[in-house]
């Protein structure tokens, strides 16, 4: 079975980039950010093969899976696997804007 093309939404790209930069700056080292990047890549590969691992969200098409302190929101089409959002649960929930 061929893997579907992974598409990052602009929102997910920005959120994940901000998370990686935050930990790079906070820790003064790229180690945690690189580990997180590796973990997300692994999660996406796993979800591409088993897309129903995540639970349904209130949006009928989107699903979410949690790992460590993060939530990964995604959906899929016949040809694509879409990353919709990446959220660090340790952030202030008021910063989370549903869009």
C-alpha positions in Angstrom: 0.0 0.0 0.0 1.5 3.3 -1.1 1.7 6.1 1.5 -0.6 9.1 0.9 1.0 12.4 0.3 1.3 14.4 3.6 0.0 17.9 3.4 0.7 20.4 6.3 -1.9 23.1 6.6 -0.5 26.6 7.1 -1.8 26.6 10.6 -0.1 23.3 11.5 3.1 24.4 9.9 3.2 27.7 11.9 2.2 26.0 15.2 4.8 23.3 14.9 7.5 25.7 13.8 6.7 27.9 16.8 6.8 24.9 19.2 10.2 23.8 17.8 11.6 27.3 18.1 10.3 27.7 21.6 12.1 24.6 22.9 15.2 25.5 20.9 15.4 28.9 22.6 14.3 27.7 26.0 16.7 24.7 26.2 19.6 26.4 24.4 20.0 23.2 22.4 18.3 21.6 19.4 18.2 18.1 21.1 14.5 18.3 22.3 13.3 19.9 19.1 15.0 17.3 17.0 13.5 14.5 19.2 10.1 16.1 18.9 10.5 16.3 15.1 11.4 12.7 15.0 8.4 11.7 17.1 6.0 13.7 14.9 7.4 12.0 11.8 7.0 8.6 13.4 3.4 9.4 14.5 2.5 10.6 11.0 3.9 7.4 9.5 1.9 5.3 12.0 -1.3 7.3 11.3 -0.8 7.0 7.5 -1.0 3.2 7.9 -3.6 3.2 10.6 -5.6 6.4 10.3 -8.3 5.4 12.7 -5.9 5.3 15.7 -6.9 8.9 16.6 -10.3 9.7 18.1 -13.0 11.6 16.3 -13.3 15.3 17.1 -16.4 17.4 17.1 -15.6 18.2 13.5 -16.9 15.1 11.7 -13.9 14.7 9.4 -11.0 15.6 11.7 -9.3 13.2 14.1 -6.9 13.8 17.0 -4.2 11.7 18.6 -2.2 12.6 21.7 1.4 11.9 22.4 3.5 13.1 25.2 2.2 16.6 25.9 0.9 17.2 22.3 -2.2 16.8 20.2 -2.0 16.2 16.5 -5.1 17.0 14.5 -5.5 15.4 11.1 -7.8 14.2 8.4 -7.4 12.2 5.2 -8.8 12.0 1.8 -8.4 9.3 -0.8 -5.0 10.7 -1.9 -3.8 12.9 0.9 -3.1 12.8 4.6 -3.7 16.3 6.1 -2.0 17.7 9.2 -4.4 20.3 10.5 -2.9 21.4 13.8 -0.2 20.6 16.4 -0.9 21.8 19.9 1.3 21.7 23.0 -1.1 21.0 25.9 1.1 23.0 28.3 0.2 26.2 26.5 -2.5 28.5 27.8 -5.8 27.1 26.3 -7.0 30.6 25.7 -4.3 30.9 23.0 -6.0 28.0 21.1 -8.2 29.5 18.4 -10.6 27.2 16.6 -10.3 28.1 12.9 
